[in-house]
Amino acid sequence: MASHEPPEVLYEVSDHIATITLNRPERMNTISRVMLDSLADHLITARDDPEVRVVLLTGTGRAFCAGLEVTREASQGSRGVMDPNAGPRTTIDLRKIPPIILNELDKPTVCALNGSAAGYGFDIAMGCDIRVMAEGAKLSAAFTKRGIVPESGGTWLLPRMLGWSKAAELIFTGRTLNAEQSLDLGLVSSVHPAGDIAASARSIAAEIAANAPLAVQAAKRMMRAGQNEPFPQHVHHVFLQLNALMRTEDVKEGMTSFVEKRPPVFNGR
């Protein structure tokens, strides 16, 4: 008999925006094994779809994501993703790890923190380019309180985002931050009433999607590369990107629309 249960991860594309929604509200969107694979698959689909210019990640219910599934999944009769009785994982397919896919994704990512994010959910949110947060939401980096480390990129991301001292304080204490504290630290770009969070995130995504997608993706690649290369080398790489962009139809449209004083219409070519 076919299951009528809704998918644990929803995927929709409209107006060049791929919206990926964690959809396990009764479990605060904790990530099951099925969800982990599904999230990776949807990110890859968005990456490979030329119609997608921006990825918007959010959740249903009162939480964005409370982390990885810790207990046995009753519906599967199998171990959860983070079962302490399962022993260490010896093999990992890096191509299917959502934080790695996010880090390598050229298309911009916006995270709408509809609710709180903890553990793996915290790392996933930090892996996005832009984060907007609901007023009542919290960010919890409580890894060390559970006897583990940020397992999905936090130890790489946070020192770059916050500087060493602030990142060390957050990770070592396992502290939980409210929306105002998250905004003050720069972990999120803006805070909104919970009822406005979806529209606010969508507005940012739409503003990005209206720009030349090849240029936006090149800018993201250059920002990522600039974290790990000397300035002269970086400028050289920027000129290589610029040379390629100057041969695109989008550059012609950008210049023409500016002269004609009208909004540009970009085709990603």
PyRosetta script that sets phi, psi and omega in degrees:
from pyrosetta import init, pose_from_sequence

init()
pose = pose_from_sequence("MASHEPPEVLYEVSDHIATITLNRPERMNTISRVMLDSLADHLITARDDPEVRVVLLTGTGRAFCAGLEVTREASQGSRGVMDPNAGPRTTIDLRKIPPIILNELDKPTVCALNGSAAGYGFDIAMGCDIRVMAEGAKLSAAFTKRGIVPESGGTWLLPRMLGWSKAAELIFTGRTLNAEQSLDLGLVSSVHPAGDIAASARSIAAEIAANAPLAVQAAKRMMRAGQNEPFPQHVHHVFLQLNALMRTEDVKEGMTSFVEKRPPVFNGR")
pose.set_psi(1, 131.7)
pose.set_omega(1, -178.1)
pose.set_phi(2, -69.5)
pose.set_psi(2, 141.9)
pose.set_omega(2, 179.4)
pose.set_phi(3, -78.9)
pose.set_psi(3, 138.7)
pose.set_omega(3, 176.9)
pose.set_phi(4, -104.0)
pose.set_psi(4, 10.4)
pose.set_omega(4, 177.6)
pose.set_phi(5, -67.9)
pose.set_psi(5, 138.3)
pose.set_omega(5, 177.9)
pose.set_phi(6, -66.6)
pose.set_psi(6, 151.7)
pose.set_omega(6, 178.1)
pose.set_phi(7, -59.0)
pose.set_psi(7, 146.0)
pose.set_omega(7, 179.8)
pose.set_phi(8, -77.7)
pose.set_psi(8, -15.3)
pose.set_omega(8, 172.4)
pose.set_phi(9, -134.6)
pose.set_psi(9, 124.3)
pose.set_omega(9, -178.9)
pose.set_phi(10, -97.7)
pose.set_psi(10, 150.5)
pose.set_omega(10, -179.0)
pose.set_phi(11, -140.1)
pose.set_psi(11, 130.2)
pose.set_omega(11, -179.9)
pose.set_phi(12, -148.4)
pose.set_psi(12, 140.8)
pose.set_omega(12, 176.5)
pose.set_phi(13, -121.5)
pose.set_psi(13, 127.7)
pose.set_omega(13, 173.1)
pose.set_phi(14, -153.7)
pose.set_psi(14, 141.1)
pose.set_omega(14, 178.5)
pose.set_phi(15, 53.6)
pose.set_psi(15, 40.0)
pose.set_omega(15, 177.8)
pose.set_phi(16, 68.3)
pose.set_psi(16, 13.3)
pose.set_omega(16, 178.6)
pose.set_phi(17, -114.5)
pose.set_psi(17, 123.0)
pose.set_omega(17, 174.5)
pose.set_phi(18, -94.1)
pose.set_psi(18, 117.2)
pose.set_omega(18, 178.9)
pose.set_phi(19, -101.2)
pose.set_psi(19, 120.4)
pose.set_omega(19, 178.2)
pose.set_phi(20, -111.1)
pose.set_psi(20, 122.3)
pose.set_omega(20, -173.9)
pose.set_phi(21, -121.8)
pose.set_psi(21, 121.1)
pose.set_omega(21, 173.1)
pose.set_phi(22, -70.4)
pose.set_psi(22, 124.4)
pose.set_omega(22, -166.5)
pose.set_phi(23, -129.2)
pose.set_psi(23, 61.3)
pose.set_omega(23, 175.4)
pose.set_phi(24, -133.9)
pose.set_psi(24, 58.1)
pose.set_omega(24, -169.7)
pose.set_phi(25, -61.9)
pose.set_psi(25, -29.5)
pose.set_omega(25, -179.2)
pose.set_phi(26, -68.3)
pose.set_psi(26, -17.4)
pose.set_omega(26, 176.9)
pose.set_phi(27, -116.2)
pose.set_psi(27, 22.2)
pose.set_omega(27, -180.0)
pose.set_phi(28, 55.6)
pose.set_psi(28, 33.0)
pose.set_omega(28, 177.3)
pose.set_phi(29, 58.2)
pose.set_psi(29, 31.2)
pose.set_omega(29, 170.7)
pose.set_phi(30, -60.7)
pose.set_psi(30, 144.0)
pose.set_omega(30, -171.9)
pose.set_phi(31, -86.5)
pose.set_psi(31, 112.7)
pose.set_omega(31, 173.1)
pose.set_phi(32, -84.3)
pose.set_psi(32, 173.1)
pose.set_omega(32, 176.0)
pose.set_phi(33, -60.6)
pose.set_psi(33, -41.6)
pose.set_omega(33, 178.8)
pose.set_phi(34, -61.4)
pose.set_psi(34, -44.1)
pose.set_omega(34, -179.9)
pose.set_phi(35, -64.4)
pose.set_psi(35, -39.1)
pose.set_omega(35, -178.6)
pose.set_phi(36, -59.6)
pose.set_psi(36, -47.5)
pose.set_omega(36, 179.2)
pose.set_phi(37, -67.5)
pose.set_psi(37, -40.3)
pose.set_omega(37, -178.5)
pose.set_phi(38, -66.3)
pose.set_psi(38, -41.6)
pose.set_omega(38, 177.9)
pose.set_phi(39, -61.2)
pose.set_psi(39, -44.1)
pose.set_omega(39, 178.1)
pose.set_phi(40, -61.6)
pose.set_psi(40, -44.7)
pose.set_omega(40, -179.0)
pose.set_phi(41, -62.2)
pose.set_psi(41, -41.8)
pose.set_omega(41, -179.4)
pose.set_phi(42, -68.7)
pose.set_psi(42, -36.9)
pose.set_omega(42, 176.9)
pose.set_phi(43, -64.0)
pose.set_psi(43, -40.6)
pose.set_omega(43, 178.3)
pose.set_phi(44, -66.2)
pose.set_psi(44, -41.0)
pose.set_omega(44, 177.3)
pose.set_phi(45, -59.6)
pose.set_psi(45, -45.7)
pose.set_omega(45, 178.8)
pose.set_phi(46, -64.2)
pose.set_psi(46, -39.6)
pose.set_omega(46, 179.0)
pose.set_phi(47, -59.9)
pose.set_psi(47, -40.8)
pose.set_omega(47, -172.1)
pose.set_phi(48, -91.2)
pose.set_psi(48, -6.7)
pose.set_omega(48, -178.1)
pose.set_phi(49, -88.8)
pose.set_psi(49, 114.3)
pose.set_omega(49, -178.4)
pose.set_phi(50, -65.0)
pose.set_psi(50, -17.4)
pose.set_omega(50, 179.0)
pose.set_phi(51, -78.6)
pose.set_psi(51, -18.5)
pose.set_omega(51, -178.4)
pose.set_phi(52, -87.9)
pose.set_psi(52, 126.6)
pose.set_omega(52, 179.2)
pose.set_phi(53, -112.7)
pose.set_psi(53, -24.4)
pose.set_omega(53, -178.9)
pose.set_phi(54, -141.2)
pose.set_psi(54, 143.7)
pose.set_omega(54, 175.1)
pose.set_phi(55, -110.9)
pose.set_psi(55, 126.9)
pose.set_omega(55, 178.7)
pose.set_phi(56, -112.8)
pose.set_psi(56, 120.6)
pose.set_omega(56, -177.0)
pose.set_phi(57, -112.6)
pose.set_psi(57, 129.2)
pose.set_omega(57, -179.7)
pose.set_phi(58, -152.4)
pose.set_psi(58, -172.8)
pose.set_omega(58, -179.7)
pose.set_phi(59, -138.8)
pose.set_psi(59, 166.4)
pose.set_omega(59, 174.6)
pose.set_phi(60, -103.4)
pose.set_psi(60, 156.2)
pose.set_omega(60, 177.7)
pose.set_phi(61, 84.5)
pose.set_psi(61, -156.8)
pose.set_omega(61, -172.1)
pose.set_phi(62, -90.9)
pose.set_psi(62, -4.3)
pose.set_omega(62, 179.0)
pose.set_phi(63, -128.1)
pose.set_psi(63, 150.1)
pose.set_omega(63, 169.8)
pose.set_phi(64, -76.1)
pose.set_psi(64, -56.2)
pose.set_omega(64, 176.9)
pose.set_phi(65, -167.9)
pose.set_psi(65, 123.1)
pose.set_omega(65, -177.9)
pose.set_phi(66, -88.3)
pose.set_psi(66, 8.2)
pose.set_omega(66, 176.7)
pose.set_phi(67, 114.2)
pose.set_psi(67, -168.6)
pose.set_omega(67, 178.1)
pose.set_phi(68, -77.1)
pose.set_psi(68, 150.6)
pose.set_omega(68, 175.6)
pose.set_phi(69, -62.1)
pose.set_psi(69, 126.1)
pose.set_omega(69, -177.3)
pose.set_phi(70, -99.3)
pose.set_psi(70, -35.9)
pose.set_omega(70, -176.2)
pose.set_phi(71, -94.7)
pose.set_psi(71, 173.1)
pose.set_omega(71, 175.9)
pose.set_phi(72, -64.2)
pose.set_psi(72, 139.2)
pose.set_omega(72, 179.9)
pose.set_phi(73, -83.2)
pose.set_psi(73, 111.9)
pose.set_omega(73, -174.0)
pose.set_phi(74, -61.4)
pose.set_psi(74, -37.5)
pose.set_omega(74, -176.1)
pose.set_phi(75, -70.4)
pose.set_psi(75, -24.1)
pose.set_omega(75, -177.3)
pose.set_phi(76, -101.2)
pose.set_psi(76, -20.6)
pose.set_omega(76, -173.7)
pose.set_phi(77, 66.1)
pose.set_psi(77, 24.3)
pose.set_omega(77, -176.6)
pose.set_phi(78, -125.5)
pose.set_psi(78, 172.6)
pose.set_omega(78, -179.7)
pose.set_phi(79, -73.4)
pose.set_psi(79, 148.4)
pose.set_omega(79, 174.8)
pose.set_phi(80, -71.8)
pose.set_psi(80, 175.7)
pose.set_omega(80, -177.6)
pose.set_phi(81, -64.0)
pose.set_psi(81, -36.7)
pose.set_omega(81, -177.2)
pose.set_phi(82, -117.0)
pose.set_psi(82, 56.5)
pose.set_omega(82, 179.1)
pose.set_phi(83, -81.7)
pose.set_psi(83, 116.8)
pose.set_omega(83, -178.3)
pose.set_phi(84, -65.2)
pose.set_psi(84, -15.3)
pose.set_omega(84, 179.0)
pose.set_phi(85, -88.9)
pose.set_psi(85, -4.7)
pose.set_omega(85, -175.0)
pose.set_phi(86, -84.4)
pose.set_psi(86, -14.2)
pose.set_omega(86, -178.7)
pose.set_phi(87, 81.5)
pose.set_psi(87, 173.4)
pose.set_omega(87, -177.8)
pose.set_phi(88, -70.1)
pose.set_psi(88, 148.6)
pose.set_omega(88, 175.5)
pose.set_phi(89, -84.5)
pose.set_psi(89, 130.6)
pose.set_omega(89, -176.5)
pose.set_phi(90, -102.0)
pose.set_psi(90, -20.3)
pose.set_omega(90, 179.4)
pose.set_phi(91, -129.2)
pose.set_psi(91, 134.1)
pose.set_omega(91, 179.7)
pose.set_phi(92, -134.5)
pose.set_psi(92, 128.1)
pose.set_omega(92, 175.3)
pose.set_phi(93, -86.3)
pose.set_psi(93, 101.4)
pose.set_omega(93, -174.9)
pose.set_phi(94, -63.4)
pose.set_psi(94, -22.4)
pose.set_omega(94, 179.7)
pose.set_phi(95, -70.9)
pose.set_psi(95, -15.8)
pose.set_omega(95, -175.1)
pose.set_phi(96, -115.1)
pose.set_psi(96, 18.9)
pose.set_omega(96, 179.1)
pose.set_phi(97, -97.1)
pose.set_psi(97, 111.8)
pose.set_omega(97, -175.8)
pose.set_phi(98, -51.4)
pose.set_psi(98, -44.6)
pose.set_omega(98, 179.6)
pose.set_phi(99, -61.9)
pose.set_psi(99, -33.1)
pose.set_omega(99, 177.9)
pose.set_phi(100, -71.3)
pose.set_psi(100, -41.2)
pose.set_omega(100, 176.7)
pose.set_phi(101, -60.5)
pose.set_psi(101, -44.3)
pose.set_omega(101, 178.4)
pose.set_phi(102, -59.7)
pose.set_psi(102, -43.9)
pose.set_omega(102, -177.5)
pose.set_phi(103, -65.0)
pose.set_psi(103, -32.0)
pose.set_omega(103, -177.3)
pose.set_phi(104, -94.3)
pose.set_psi(104, -3.5)
pose.set_omega(104, -176.3)
pose.set_phi(105, -75.7)
pose.set_psi(105, 124.3)
pose.set_omega(105, 179.0)
pose.set_phi(106, -76.0)
pose.set_psi(106, -26.4)
pose.set_omega(106, -178.9)
pose.set_phi(107, -75.7)
pose.set_psi(107, 138.7)
pose.set_omega(107, -179.0)
pose.set_phi(108, -61.2)
pose.set_psi(108, 147.8)
pose.set_omega(108, 179.3)
pose.set_phi(109, -124.6)
pose.set_psi(109, 134.4)
pose.set_omega(109, 178.1)
pose.set_phi(110, -120.2)
pose.set_psi(110, 129.3)
pose.set_omega(110, 178.0)
pose.set_phi(111, -107.7)
pose.set_psi(111, 120.0)
pose.set_omega(111, 175.2)
pose.set_phi(112, -97.1)
pose.set_psi(112, 100.9)
pose.set_omega(112, -178.6)
pose.set_phi(113, -79.2)
pose.set_psi(113, 84.8)
pose.set_omega(113, -179.8)
pose.set_phi(114, -66.2)
pose.set_psi(114, -21.1)
pose.set_omega(114, 179.0)
pose.set_phi(115, -157.0)
pose.set_psi(115, -164.2)
pose.set_omega(115, -173.3)
pose.set_phi(116, -71.0)
pose.set_psi(116, 153.5)
pose.set_omega(116, 177.4)
pose.set_phi(117, -129.0)
pose.set_psi(117, 130.7)
pose.set_omega(117, -179.9)
pose.set_phi(118, -137.0)
pose.set_psi(118, 153.5)
pose.set_omega(118, 175.2)
pose.set_phi(119, 55.1)
pose.set_psi(119, -123.8)
pose.set_omega(119, -179.1)
pose.set_phi(120, -59.5)
pose.set_psi(120, -36.5)
pose.set_omega(120, 177.1)
pose.set_phi(121, -62.7)
pose.set_psi(121, -36.4)
pose.set_omega(121, 175.9)
pose.set_phi(122, -62.9)
pose.set_psi(122, -48.0)
pose.set_omega(122, -179.4)
pose.set_phi(123, -63.8)
pose.set_psi(123, -40.1)
pose.set_omega(123, 178.4)
pose.set_phi(124, -61.4)
pose.set_psi(124, -44.4)
pose.set_omega(124, 178.8)
pose.set_phi(125, -62.4)
pose.set_psi(125, -43.6)
pose.set_omega(125, 179.7)
pose.set_phi(126, -65.2)
pose.set_psi(126, -25.6)
pose.set_omega(126, 179.9)
pose.set_phi(127, -75.5)
pose.set_psi(127, -12.3)
pose.set_omega(127, 177.0)
pose.set_phi(128, -81.9)
pose.set_psi(128, 159.6)
pose.set_omega(128, -176.6)
pose.set_phi(129, -74.9)
pose.set_psi(129, -39.3)
pose.set_omega(129, -175.2)
pose.set_phi(130, -132.5)
pose.set_psi(130, 136.4)
pose.set_omega(130, 177.8)
pose.set_phi(131, -127.0)
pose.set_psi(131, 132.1)
pose.set_omega(131, 170.5)
pose.set_phi(132, -119.5)
pose.set_psi(132, 146.6)
pose.set_omega(132, -165.9)
pose.set_phi(133, -132.4)
pose.set_psi(133, 138.0)
pose.set_omega(133, 174.8)
pose.set_phi(134, -71.7)
pose.set_psi(134, 147.9)
pose.set_omega(134, -173.7)
pose.set_phi(135, -56.6)
pose.set_psi(135, -39.7)
pose.set_omega(135, -176.3)
pose.set_phi(136, -88.7)
pose.set_psi(136, 1.1)
pose.set_omega(136, -176.0)
pose.set_phi(137, -78.6)
pose.set_psi(137, 161.0)
pose.set_omega(137, 177.3)
pose.set_phi(138, -134.2)
pose.set_psi(138, 155.1)
pose.set_omega(138, 173.7)
pose.set_phi(139, -114.6)
pose.set_psi(139, 124.6)
pose.set_omega(139, -176.6)
pose.set_phi(140, -120.3)
pose.set_psi(140, 117.4)
pose.set_omega(140, 176.1)
pose.set_phi(141, -103.5)
pose.set_psi(141, 50.7)
pose.set_omega(141, -169.7)
pose.set_phi(142, -85.3)
pose.set_psi(142, 33.4)
pose.set_omega(142, -176.5)
pose.set_phi(143, -61.6)
pose.set_psi(143, -49.6)
pose.set_omega(143, -176.7)
pose.set_phi(144, -67.7)
pose.set_psi(144, -21.1)
pose.set_omega(144, 174.8)
pose.set_phi(145, -73.4)
pose.set_psi(145, -14.3)
pose.set_omega(145, 179.2)
pose.set_phi(146, -108.0)
pose.set_psi(146, 5.0)
pose.set_omega(146, 177.8)
pose.set_phi(147, 82.7)
pose.set_psi(147, 16.9)
pose.set_omega(147, -179.4)
pose.set_phi(148, -129.6)
pose.set_psi(148, -177.4)
pose.set_omega(148, 174.8)
pose.set_phi(149, -114.4)
pose.set_psi(149, 163.9)
pose.set_omega(149, 172.8)
pose.set_phi(150, -56.7)
pose.set_psi(150, 107.2)
pose.set_omega(150, -165.6)
pose.set_phi(151, -86.3)
pose.set_psi(151, -6.3)
pose.set_omega(151, -170.8)
pose.set_phi(152, -132.6)
pose.set_psi(152, 37.5)
pose.set_omega(152, 171.6)
pose.set_phi(153, 117.4)
pose.set_psi(153, -10.5)
pose.set_omega(153, -175.8)
pose.set_phi(154, -60.1)
pose.set_psi(154, -38.6)
pose.set_omega(154, -179.0)
pose.set_phi(155, -70.6)
pose.set_psi(155, -18.0)
pose.set_omega(155, 175.7)
pose.set_phi(156, -91.1)
pose.set_psi(156, -42.2)
pose.set_omega(156, -173.6)
pose.set_phi(157, -75.3)
pose.set_psi(157, -48.6)
pose.set_omega(157, -170.0)
pose.set_phi(158, -63.2)
pose.set_psi(158, -41.9)
pose.set_omega(158, 176.6)
pose.set_phi(159, -60.7)
pose.set_psi(159, -32.3)
pose.set_omega(159, 178.2)
pose.set_phi(160, -75.2)
pose.set_psi(160, -31.8)
pose.set_omega(160, -178.1)
pose.set_phi(161, -82.2)
pose.set_psi(161, -38.4)
pose.set_omega(161, -170.7)
pose.set_phi(162, -111.7)
pose.set_psi(162, -14.8)
pose.set_omega(162, -166.8)
pose.set_phi(163, 88.0)
pose.set_psi(163, 161.2)
pose.set_omega(163, -171.6)
pose.set_phi(164, -62.6)
pose.set_psi(164, -47.9)
pose.set_omega(164, -173.1)
pose.set_phi(165, -64.7)
pose.set_psi(165, -48.0)
pose.set_omega(165, -179.6)
pose.set_phi(166, -64.6)
pose.set_psi(166, -41.7)
pose.set_omega(166, 179.5)
pose.set_phi(167, -64.6)
pose.set_psi(167, -42.3)
pose.set_omega(167, 179.8)
pose.set_phi(168, -62.1)
pose.set_psi(168, -42.5)
pose.set_omega(168, 179.5)
pose.set_phi(169, -61.6)
pose.set_psi(169, -44.0)
pose.set_omega(169, -178.0)
pose.set_phi(170, -67.2)
pose.set_psi(170, -45.2)
pose.set_omega(170, -176.8)
pose.set_phi(171, -72.3)
pose.set_psi(171, -44.6)
pose.set_omega(171, -175.3)
pose.set_phi(172, -69.0)
pose.set_psi(172, -33.9)
pose.set_omega(172, -179.6)
pose.set_phi(173, -83.8)
pose.set_psi(173, -21.4)
pose.set_omega(173, -175.1)
pose.set_phi(174, 65.0)
pose.set_psi(174, 34.0)
pose.set_omega(174, -171.2)
pose.set_phi(175, -73.2)
pose.set_psi(175, 151.9)
pose.set_omega(175, 173.8)
pose.set_phi(176, -105.1)
pose.set_psi(176, 132.6)
pose.set_omega(176, -176.3)
pose.set_phi(177, -111.7)
pose.set_psi(177, 138.8)
pose.set_omega(177, 171.8)
pose.set_phi(178, -84.0)
pose.set_psi(178, -179.8)
pose.set_omega(178, -174.2)
pose.set_phi(179, -63.8)
pose.set_psi(179, -41.4)
pose.set_omega(179, -179.7)
pose.set_phi(180, -64.0)
pose.set_psi(180, -42.7)
pose.set_omega(180, 178.3)
pose.set_phi(181, -65.6)
pose.set_psi(181, -38.5)
pose.set_omega(181, 178.8)
pose.set_phi(182, -64.0)
pose.set_psi(182, -39.7)
pose.set_omega(182, 178.3)
pose.set_phi(183, -68.1)
pose.set_psi(183, -43.0)
pose.set_omega(183, -179.7)
pose.set_phi(184, -61.2)
pose.set_psi(184, -36.9)
pose.set_omega(184, 179.7)
pose.set_phi(185, -77.8)
pose.set_psi(185, -15.4)
pose.set_omega(185, -177.5)
pose.set_phi(186, 87.6)
pose.set_psi(186, 13.3)
pose.set_omega(186, 178.0)
pose.set_phi(187, -73.6)
pose.set_psi(187, -23.3)
pose.set_omega(187, 174.9)
pose.set_phi(188, -129.9)
pose.set_psi(188, 155.1)
pose.set_omega(188, -178.4)
pose.set_phi(189, -83.3)
pose.set_psi(189, -32.2)
pose.set_omega(189, -177.2)
pose.set_phi(190, -159.9)
pose.set_psi(190, 160.9)
pose.set_omega(190, 178.8)
pose.set_phi(191, -124.4)
pose.set_psi(191, 138.0)
pose.set_omega(191, -175.2)
pose.set_phi(192, -137.3)
pose.set_psi(192, 157.2)
pose.set_omega(192, 170.4)
pose.set_phi(193, -54.8)
pose.set_psi(193, 145.6)
pose.set_omega(193, -175.1)
pose.set_phi(194, -55.2)
pose.set_psi(194, -36.5)
pose.set_omega(194, -178.8)
pose.set_phi(195, -71.1)
pose.set_psi(195, -14.8)
pose.set_omega(195, -177.9)
pose.set_phi(196, -103.5)
pose.set_psi(196, -4.3)
pose.set_omega(196, -169.4)
pose.set_phi(197, -64.2)
pose.set_psi(197, -41.0)
pose.set_omega(197, -178.4)
pose.set_phi(198, -64.4)
pose.set_psi(198, -45.6)
pose.set_omega(198, -179.7)
pose.set_phi(199, -66.3)
pose.set_psi(199, -37.8)
pose.set_omega(199, -179.9)
pose.set_phi(200, -65.2)
pose.set_psi(200, -45.0)
pose.set_omega(200, 179.0)
pose.set_phi(201, -65.6)
pose.set_psi(201, -41.0)
pose.set_omega(201, 179.5)
pose.set_phi(202, -63.8)
pose.set_psi(202, -37.0)
pose.set_omega(202, 179.3)
pose.set_phi(203, -63.7)
pose.set_psi(203, -42.6)
pose.set_omega(203, 177.2)
pose.set_phi(204, -63.5)
pose.set_psi(204, -45.8)
pose.set_omega(204, -179.2)
pose.set_phi(205, -61.3)
pose.set_psi(205, -40.7)
pose.set_omega(205, -179.8)
pose.set_phi(206, -66.4)
pose.set_psi(206, -37.6)
pose.set_omega(206, 178.2)
pose.set_phi(207, -63.5)
pose.set_psi(207, -39.6)
pose.set_omega(207, 177.2)
pose.set_phi(208, -68.1)
pose.set_psi(208, -44.3)
pose.set_omega(208, -176.5)
pose.set_phi(209, -64.2)
pose.set_psi(209, -22.2)
pose.set_omega(209, 179.6)
pose.set_phi(210, -76.2)
pose.set_psi(210, -14.5)
pose.set_omega(210, -179.7)
pose.set_phi(211, -86.7)
pose.set_psi(211, 170.7)
pose.set_omega(211, -178.0)
pose.set_phi(212, -65.3)
pose.set_psi(212, 113.7)
pose.set_omega(212, -172.1)
pose.set_phi(213, -63.3)
pose.set_psi(213, -36.0)
pose.set_omega(213, 179.5)
pose.set_phi(214, -66.3)
pose.set_psi(214, -36.7)
pose.set_omega(214, 178.6)
pose.set_phi(215, -70.2)
pose.set_psi(215, -41.4)
pose.set_omega(215, 178.6)
pose.set_phi(216, -61.7)
pose.set_psi(216, -44.8)
pose.set_omega(216, -179.6)
pose.set_phi(217, -66.3)
pose.set_psi(217, -38.3)
pose.set_omega(217, 177.1)
pose.set_phi(218, -64.7)
pose.set_psi(218, -39.6)
pose.set_omega(218, 178.6)
pose.set_phi(219, -62.9)
pose.set_psi(219, -40.2)
pose.set_omega(219, 178.6)
pose.set_phi(220, -66.4)
pose.set_psi(220, -41.7)
pose.set_omega(220, 177.3)
pose.set_phi(221, -59.4)
pose.set_psi(221, -41.8)
pose.set_omega(221, -178.5)
pose.set_phi(222, -69.6)
pose.set_psi(222, -37.3)
pose.set_omega(222, 176.1)
pose.set_phi(223, -62.8)
pose.set_psi(223, -42.0)
pose.set_omega(223, 179.7)
pose.set_phi(224, -66.7)
pose.set_psi(224, -44.2)
pose.set_omega(224, -179.5)
pose.set_phi(225, -66.1)
pose.set_psi(225, -34.5)
pose.set_omega(225, -177.0)
pose.set_phi(226, -65.4)
pose.set_psi(226, -16.5)
pose.set_omega(226, 178.6)
pose.set_phi(227, -71.3)
pose.set_psi(227, -18.6)
pose.set_omega(227, -170.8)
pose.set_phi(228, -133.3)
pose.set_psi(228, 21.0)
pose.set_omega(228, 179.5)
pose.set_phi(229, -139.5)
pose.set_psi(229, 152.5)
pose.set_omega(229, 178.9)
pose.set_phi(230, -64.3)
pose.set_psi(230, 156.7)
pose.set_omega(230, -175.9)
pose.set_phi(231, -58.4)
pose.set_psi(231, -48.9)
pose.set_omega(231, -179.6)
pose.set_phi(232, -58.4)
pose.set_psi(232, -42.0)
pose.set_omega(232, 178.6)
pose.set_phi(233, -64.2)
pose.set_psi(233, -38.0)
pose.set_omega(233, -179.7)
pose.set_phi(234, -65.0)
pose.set_psi(234, -45.6)
pose.set_omega(234, 179.4)
pose.set_phi(235, -59.7)
pose.set_psi(235, -39.7)
pose.set_omega(235, 177.2)
pose.set_phi(236, -60.9)
pose.set_psi(236, -43.7)
pose.set_omega(236, 179.3)
pose.set_phi(237, -66.1)
pose.set_psi(237, -35.3)
pose.set_omega(237, 177.2)
pose.set_phi(238, -63.5)
pose.set_psi(238, -42.1)
pose.set_omega(238, 178.5)
pose.set_phi(239, -63.8)
pose.set_psi(239, -35.8)
pose.set_omega(239, 176.2)
pose.set_phi(240, -63.1)
pose.set_psi(240, -42.2)
pose.set_omega(240, 176.7)
pose.set_phi(241, -63.8)
pose.set_psi(241, -42.9)
pose.set_omega(241, -178.2)
pose.set_phi(242, -63.6)
pose.set_psi(242, -40.4)
pose.set_omega(242, 178.6)
pose.set_phi(243, -59.1)
pose.set_psi(243, -41.2)
pose.set_omega(243, 179.2)
pose.set_phi(244, -69.0)
pose.set_psi(244, -40.2)
pose.set_omega(244, -179.0)
pose.set_phi(245, -66.8)
pose.set_psi(245, -33.3)
pose.set_omega(245, -177.7)
pose.set_phi(246, -64.3)
pose.set_psi(246, -15.8)
pose.set_omega(246, 179.6)
pose.set_phi(247, -95.6)
pose.set_psi(247, 5.6)
pose.set_omega(247, -176.1)
pose.set_phi(248, -91.9)
pose.set_psi(248, 157.1)
pose.set_omega(248, 175.0)
pose.set_phi(249, -66.2)
pose.set_psi(249, -30.5)
pose.set_omega(249, -178.5)
pose.set_phi(250, -63.9)
pose.set_psi(250, -35.2)
pose.set_omega(250, 176.9)
pose.set_phi(251, -63.5)
pose.set_psi(251, -43.6)
pose.set_omega(251, 178.2)
pose.set_phi(252, -61.2)
pose.set_psi(252, -42.3)
pose.set_omega(252, 179.7)
pose.set_phi(253, -66.2)
pose.set_psi(253, -39.6)
pose.set_omega(253, 178.9)
pose.set_phi(254, -61.7)
pose.set_psi(254, -44.7)
pose.set_omega(254, -179.8)
pose.set_phi(255, -69.9)
pose.set_psi(255, -43.0)
pose.set_omega(255, -178.6)
pose.set_phi(256, -64.2)
pose.set_psi(256, -44.3)
pose.set_omega(256, -178.9)
pose.set_phi(257, -65.3)
pose.set_psi(257, -32.7)
pose.set_omega(257, 177.5)
pose.set_phi(258, -65.0)
pose.set_psi(258, -45.7)
pose.set_omega(258, -179.8)
pose.set_phi(259, -66.1)
pose.set_psi(259, -38.8)
pose.set_omega(259, -177.7)
pose.set_phi(260, -83.5)
pose.set_psi(260, -1.7)
pose.set_omega(260, 177.4)
pose.set_phi(261, 56.3)
pose.set_psi(261, 51.5)
pose.set_omega(261, 177.7)
pose.set_phi(262, -139.4)
pose.set_psi(262, 158.7)
pose.set_omega(262, 177.1)
pose.set_phi(263, -64.2)
pose.set_psi(263, 138.3)
pose.set_omega(263, 179.2)
pose.set_phi(264, -74.7)
pose.set_psi(264, 153.5)
pose.set_omega(264, 174.4)
pose.set_phi(265, -123.3)
pose.set_psi(265, 105.2)
pose.set_omega(265, -174.4)
pose.set_phi(266, -97.0)
pose.set_psi(266, 145.5)
pose.set_omega(266, -178.3)
pose.set_phi(267, -117.0)
pose.set_psi(267, 0.9)
pose.set_omega(267, 179.3)
pose.set_phi(268, 70.2)
pose.set_psi(268, 32.0)
pose.set_omega(268, 178.0)
pose.set_phi(269, -132.1)
pose.dump_pdb("model.pdb")
